């Protein structure tokens, strides 16, 4: 249902399929169709498989996802979802998480559902997820372990700390897969946060219910923010840091690349002298609260550190706008703040590669083009043909 809601809200199904195709999981297809649920138009997604008689261990499922050519945040969100499932199932059945057999959740359809939802959120550009109370249903349901109560024990554990709503419907309204996605993605529970609504979508369940719409509602929006004296609103972040004394420069650079790919607001390396005079480095990350578990995992995995320290910080970014100038027929993006104009490095590097010009020359040409455009708009905003004098 979550995947259906994302597609209904505008996620391109072809982009989602392209990401799913990188997972080594043959013999499945995605059927997407518009339906009505309680008179409400929604999107229903069905994962069709040739043979789903699979009972994979959590370790197998995580390995499948990690080996796929997915955007970093998609991979990390999907992996964390299965890790949460494995930890809960391990606790419930007295097994090590990596050895847990994910019966229903280890099948093709559940893997496609989880990875597909994370991929669709990435296509939509969703950074933060909030949710209201979760309806779980009542009664009993069948599982690989026999008849179990609703909500299922795994759902209860996964939703620990989350508000739930009693809905007197004798069926499972929230599955372990859905609960694990919520556990991974949601950073705040309760009323809808203040935002400017930009879109919405409805993901349909399979069954038609008599007294309610069997669908998940997804509302997209942008945070409400203001500007003061050339500086945007303060952004509360967490600063994560680890000390490392046994990593090469290449390994540290790779760690920073992965952190930025996973959604870090910033990441950097500082040389330090550690105890007993050992040279080392501090790897520091600025992270939104929602991404702390993901980024902390990347930090420990890539650096080998045994732990991560954190502290709250506020960041006050200068208000900025973006423009584009032309260098030798190639577009180069420009970032404009009240204090300066900065050329986008990746664009300049690509132009340098294509034209054979030195990078510093491309940057200089882009800066000059931006200066001339600013002067044109400042002195003759109504005259598009005005050209400022060349500097002496």
PyMOL commands that set and color helices and strands:
alter all, ss='L'
color gray80, all
select helices_A, chain A and resi 2-8+13-20+58-67+72-93+97-99+104-106+108-124+153-158+176-185+249-261+275-277+289-303+345-355+359-379
alter helices_A, ss='H'
color red, helices_A
select strands_A, chain A and resi 28-37+40-49+56-57+101-102+129-131+134-135+139-143+146-150+164-165+186-189+195-204+215-223+227-228+231-232+235-244+266-273+279-287+309-315+320-327+330-337+341-343
alter strands_A, ss='S'
color yellow, strands_A
deselect
rebuild
show_as cartoon
